[in-house]
């Protein structure tokens, strides 16, 4: 029978994570990418049972590569005196993952990661990426004498999160991921090879980890048609002005999944901000958005990932965490309600 980590052991786990971030011996951004990957996958494939979680090597490699994919683009501030180029992710030569992904893009001429992973070339490259991850962050992130995060198969077939890590990565993912991103940004800034490109401008986090608003905007005409010109939340007209909103907020789960994207009027989008949506909105999302495969397929054809099971698991995790914390859900401007177990029943 599994046993949930005690409050004391959860604090110890977070202190160990802090120690990893404070370790300056890493020369590349890999440790940040791996921690973000494991936190994401713990949400999507784990639960709160207190059991270990097995993750396939190819699954880890695909998500790891997805995180790096936007970062193979040329970065430019447009400021006089700076150059443009692919940011260096390693204090030495360029990180191997960047070189591999650039090679894939050059060969296929594709810019959408969702299309890359469906190409036959991806299956030929996935082993190279998996090997790179196993030989670098997986092997070096933790001390083998203190495997508090995971154990791993040397043949790269799988990695197993410890029971404590599987639980804590889900509970504290928002903090761990944000801290990893901050560390990543600082690592890029501190790399002398990036100074001619970055200059004094400070929008790196948006470039490295932003939701790509330009890509989301191209979905607007389709979503207006799908939602009959109405805001998903208040049902007012959004024909003239609209926002593509992440139903489960981007701050809690920073991925553009087809099932998680809805059209909102600017007022509702600003008011809802980083809050989870109220029961009435959750019911509508479960009934109208989640099962609409035609809608999701179209969004996927525009270069986004579509995964109904993943979206369901993420929503279950988000509302379960909110239930435990007795958090409020957004109903409308200046109106909220406490999230309870009745919300979770909608997602089972």
C-alpha positions in Angstrom: 0.0 0.0 0.0 1.4 3.4 -1.1 2.0 6.1 1.5 1.8 9.8 0.7 4.9 11.9 1.5 4.6 13.7 4.9 4.7 17.5 5.0 8.3 17.3 6.3 9.4 15.1 3.5 7.9 17.4 0.9 9.8 20.3 2.4 13.0 18.2 2.2 12.3 17.4 -1.4 11.9 21.1 -2.3 15.2 21.9 -0.5 16.9 19.2 -2.6 15.4 20.8 -5.8 16.7 24.1 -4.6 20.2 22.6 -4.2 20.0 21.4 -7.8 19.2 24.9 -9.0 22.1 26.3 -6.9 24.6 23.9 -8.4 26.7 26.0 -10.8 28.6 23.0 -12.2 26.3 22.6 -15.2 27.5 24.1 -18.4 24.2 23.7 -20.4 20.5 24.4 -19.9 19.7 20.7 -19.9 18.9 20.4 -16.2 16.2 23.0 -16.4 14.7 21.4 -19.4 14.7 18.0 -17.8 13.0 19.3 -14.6 10.3 21.0 -16.6 9.8 17.8 -18.7 9.5 15.6 -15.6 7.0 18.1 -13.9 4.9 18.2 -17.1 4.9 14.4 -17.5 4.1 13.9 -13.8 1.0 16.0 -14.3 -0.1 14.2 -17.5 0.7 10.6 -16.7 0.8 10.5 -12.9 -1.7 10.7 -10.1 -1.8 11.6 -6.4 -1.6 8.0 -5.2 1.9 8.2 -3.8 3.2 5.6 -6.2 6.4 5.7 -8.4 5.8 6.7 -12.0 7.5 5.0 -15.0 8.1 7.2 -18.0 9.3 5.8 -21.4 12.6 7.2 -22.7 11.0 8.2 -26.0 8.2 10.1 -24.2 10.8 12.0 -22.2 12.9 12.8 -25.3 9.9 14.0 -27.3 8.8 16.4 -24.6 12.4 17.5 -24.0 12.7 18.4 -27.7 9.3 20.1 -27.7 10.6 22.5 -25.1 13.7 23.3 -27.1 12.0 23.6 -30.5 10.9 27.3 -30.3 14.5 28.1 -29.2 16.1 27.1 -32.5 14.7 30.3 -34.1 16.9 33.3 -34.6 16.8 35.7 -31.8 17.0 39.4 -32.5 16.4 42.5 -30.4 16.4 44.9 -33.4 18.6 47.2 -31.3 21.5 48.9 -33.1 24.8 47.3 -32.2 23.4 43.8 -31.7 23.4 40.8 -34.1 20.9 38.0 -34.6 21.4 34.3 -34.2 20.4 31.1 -32.4 21.1 31.5 -28.7 23.8 29.3 -27.3 22.5 26.8 -24.7 26.0 25.7 -23.7 29.0 27.5 -22.3 31.2 25.5 -24.7 29.9 24.6 -28.2 26.2 24.7 -29.0 24.1 22.2 -27.1 23.7 18.9 -29.1 19.9 19.1 -28.8 19.9 22.4 -30.6 22.2 21.1 -33.3 20.0 18.0 -33.8 16.8 20.0 -34.0 18.2 22.5 -36.4 19.3 19.6 -38.6 15.8 18.2 -38.6 14.3 21.5 -39.5 16.8 22.1 -42.3 16.1 18.7 -43.8 12.3 18.8 -43.5 11.6 22.5 -43.9 9.0 22.3 -41.2 8.4 24.8 -38.5 5.6 23.2 -36.5 6.8 20.6 -34.0 3.5 18.7 -34.2 4.2 18.0 -37.9 7.9 17.1 -37.2 7.0 14.3 -34.8 4.6 12.7 -37.3 7.4 12.5 -39.9 9.3 9.3 -40.5 12.6 11.1 -39.9 11.6 11.8 -36.3 11.7 8.1 -35.5 15.2 7.9 -36.9 16.3 10.9 -34.7 14.5 10.1 -31.5 17.2 7.6 -30.4 19.9 10.2 -30.9 18.0 12.7 -28.7 17.2 10.0 -26.0 20.9 9.1 -25.9 21.9 12.8 -25.5 19.4 13.2 -22.6 20.6 10.0 -20.8 24.3 10.8 -21.2 23.8 14.4 -19.9 21.0 15.6 -17.6 19.7 12.2 -16.6 23.1 11.0 -15.6 24.3 14.2 -14.0 21.3 15.9 -12.5 21.3 13.9 -9.3 24.0 12.1 -7.3 23.7 8.3 -7.9 24.2 7.9 -4.1 21.0 10.0 -3.6 18.5 9.2 -6.3 15.7 11.2 -4.8 14.2 12.1 -8.2 14.4 9.0 -10.3 16.1 5.7 -11.1 16.8 5.0 -14.8 17.4 2.1 -17.1 20.9 2.3 -18.7 19.4 1.1 -22.0 17.4 4.4 -22.1 14.1 2.5 -22.3 12.6 4.2 -19.2 13.0 6.4 -16.2 11.1 5.9 -13.0 10.2 8.8 -10.8 10.4 8.0 -7.1 7.1 8.0 -5.3 8.1 11.2 -3.5 9.1 12.9 -6.8 6.0 11.8 -8.7 3.8 13.3 -5.9 5.8 16.5 -5.3 6.4 17.4 -8.9 2.6 17.4 -9.3 2.0 19.4 -6.1 4.6 22.0 -6.7 5.0 22.0 -10.5 4.0 25.7 -10.9 6.8 26.8 -8.6 9.4 24.3 -9.8 8.8 25.1 -13.5 8.9 28.9 -13.0 12.1 28.6 -11.0 13.6 26.4 -13.7 12.6 29.0 -16.3 14.2 31.8 -14.3 17.4 29.8 -14.0 17.3 29.0 -17.7 17.0 32.7 -18.6 19.9 33.7 -16.3 22.0 30.9 -17.8 21.4 32.3 -21.3 22.2 35.8 -20.1 25.4 34.8 -18.4 26.7 33.0 -21.5 29.3 35.4 -23.1 28.6 33.9 -26.5 25.1 35.3 -26.3 26.0 38.9 -25.4 26.3 40.2 -29.0 22.8 38.9 -29.7 21.0 39.8 -26.5 22.4 43.3 -25.8 20.5 45.3 -23.1 17.0 44.1 -24.0 15.3 41.8 -21.5 12.5 39.9 -23.1 14.2 36.5 -23.1 11.6 34.7 -21.0 8.9 35.6 -23.5 11.1 34.4 -26.4 12.2 31.2 -24.7 8.9 30.1 -23.1 6.1 32.4 -24.4 2.8 31.1 -25.7 3.5 32.4 -29.2 0.6 34.8 -29.5 1.1 35.2 -33.2 0.5 31.5 -33.8 -2.6 31.7 -31.5 -4.0 34.7 -33.4 -4.2 32.7 -36.6 -6.8 30.5 -35.0 -9.1 33.4 -34.3 -11.2 33.3 -37.5 -11.8 29.6 -37.1 -12.7 29.9 -33.4 -15.1 32.8 -34.1 -16.9 30.6 -36.5 -16.9 27.6 -34.1 -18.3 29.6 -31.3 -20.8 31.5 -33.4 -19.0 34.8 -32.8 -19.5 34.5 -29.0 -17.1 34.6 -26.1 -16.8 31.2 -24.5 -17.4 32.6 -21.1 -20.0 35.4 -21.3 -21.5 34.7 -24.7 -21.1 38.3 -25.8 -20.0 39.1 -29.4 -16.3 38.7 -30.1 -16.3 39.3 -33.8 -14.5 42.6 -33.7 -12.1 41.9 -30.8 -11.2 38.6 -29.2 -8.4 36.7 -27.4 -7.4 33.0 -27.6 -7.5 32.0 -24.0 -6.0 28.9 -22.2 -8.9 27.3 -20.4 -6.4 25.8 -17.9 -4.3 28.9 -17.4 -0.9 29.1 -19.1 0.8 29.9 -15.8 -0.4 26.5 -14.4 0.3 24.5 -17.6 2.3 26.3 -20.3 1.6 24.3 -23.4 -0.7 25.2 -26.4 -2.9 22.1 -26.5 -5.8 22.2 -29.0 -8.4 21.2 -26.5 -7.3 23.9 -24.0 -7.8 26.8 -26.4 -11.0 28.8 -26.4 -12.0 32.2 -27.7 -12.7 34.9 -25.1 -13.6 38.5 -25.2 -10.7 40.7 -23.9 -12.7 41.7 -20.8 -13.2 38.0 -19.7 -9.7 37.1 -20.6 -8.2 39.9 -18.5 -10.6 39.2 -15.6 -10.1 35.5 -15.5 -6.3 35.9 -15.8 -4.5 33.0 -14.0 -7.6 31.6 -12.3 -9.3 28.3 -13.0 -12.8 28.6 -14.5 -16.0 28.2 -12.5 -18.2 25.1 -12.6 -20.5 26.5 -15.2 -17.6 27.1 -17.6 -16.0 23.7 -16.8 -19.3 22.0 -17.6 -19.4 23.8 -21.0 -15.7 22.9 -21.7 -16.3 19.2 -20.9 -19.4 19.1 -23.0 -18.5 21.2 -26.0 -14.7 21.6 -26.3 -13.1 18.4 -25.0 -15.0 15.9 -27.1 -15.0 18.0 -30.3 -12.6 16.0 -32.4 -13.3 17.9 -35.6 -12.4 21.2 -33.9 -9.2 19.7 -32.3 -8.1 18.2 -35.7 -8.4 21.5 -37.4 -6.3 23.3 -34.7 -3.8 20.4 -34.9 -3.6 21.0 -38.7 -2.4 24.6 -37.9 0.6 23.3 -36.1 -0.6 22.7 -32.5 -0.5 19.5 -30.4 -3.9 17.8 -30.0 -4.3 15.3 -27.1 -7.7 14.9 -25.4 -6.4 12.4 -22.8 -3.6 14.8 -21.9 -6.0 17.8 -21.6 -8.3 15.7 -19.3 -5.5 14.7 -17.1 -4.2 18.2 -16.8 -7.7 19.5 -15.9 -8.1 16.8 -13.3 -4.7 17.7 -11.8 -5.4 21.4 -11.8 -8.9 21.1 -10.2 -7.7 18.5 -7.7 -4.9 20.7 -6.5 -7.3 23.7 -6.3 -9.8 21.6 -4.3 -7.1 20.6 -1.8 -6.1 24.3 -1.5 -9.8 25.4 -1.3 -9.0 27.9 -4.1 -11.5 30.1 -5.8 -12.7 29.7 -9.4 -13.5 32.6 -11.7 -17.2 33.0 -12.5 -17.1 36.5 -14.1 -15.6 39.9 -13.3 -15.6 40.4 -9.5 -17.3 37.1 -8.9 -15.8 33.7 -7.8 -16.8 30.5 -6.1 -14.9 27.9 -4.1 -13.7 24.9 -6.0 -15.0 21.7 -4.4 -15.1 17.9 -5.1 -18.2 18.5 -7.3 -15.9 20.0 -9.9 -13.9 16.8 -10.1 -17.0 14.8 -10.8 -17.3 16.6 -14.1 -13.9 15.3 -15.2 -14.2 11.6 -14.3 
